[in-house]
Amino acid sequence: MSTRTARRTRLFAATTVALAALSLTACESGDGSDTGAAAPSSSAPASGSSEQPPAGGKESGNATEANGSKGTNGSAGASGAKDSSGADSSGSGSSGSSGSAGKSTGGTDDDSDLPGKCSATDVKITATKVSRPLNHLLLTATNTGSKTCMLPPYPAARFGEAQSVPPVAQATKPQSLTGVEPGKSGYAGVLLSSGDGSGENGYEAKTLTIPFEDGSIATVTLPAGGVYVDTALTVTYWQTDMDAALAH
């Protein structure tokens, strides 16, 4: 082989190598392009996701709404329960205790201002026979206690062994019950018998008892020798004035 031919052969080989290298480079470049092109393709779903907010956004929105709703409802519920509980506790406590205290205090004050009913333990009753009107007995109820008390409407006087109490003269009924202060007295008159002899079933009574509304009973001492009573027996209502008690 000549030198010229050998050179041509080497040049051809170098050219071939160069072409092969260029081809390889082109292939590598093509792979890179493919990879680069694939990247957009692989990123397309991400881009697609961002371009599809309704689906993704809806899920995200629902999750947000659910979380927000839960959080809001939970917070509101807890806050509402707390407020409600607080308001109830505060309201009940204030108004309940305030109202109860006021009522209790008011009730105590009112009760302390009102006199109670008289009892045989704090009222002494005496019986005095008077000359005028005829056949009358004056009952005097004196408060021996330390507080004002209210006498019963009238004395349910029981003379001797009588099984019933005498009727009351309705014309003597006062405007209100008779109250007696400590040391003060109330009065009632008793018509023992008829003055014209029209009464019946007369008898001599040696004892007199008068019950009170609390169940206590006062034993009253009658004038010496007792008193004569018949079916005309009548009592008056308790009065604050002696003359009013003997006017019937």
Disulfide bonds with the S-S distance in Angstrom:
Cys118-Cys149 1.99
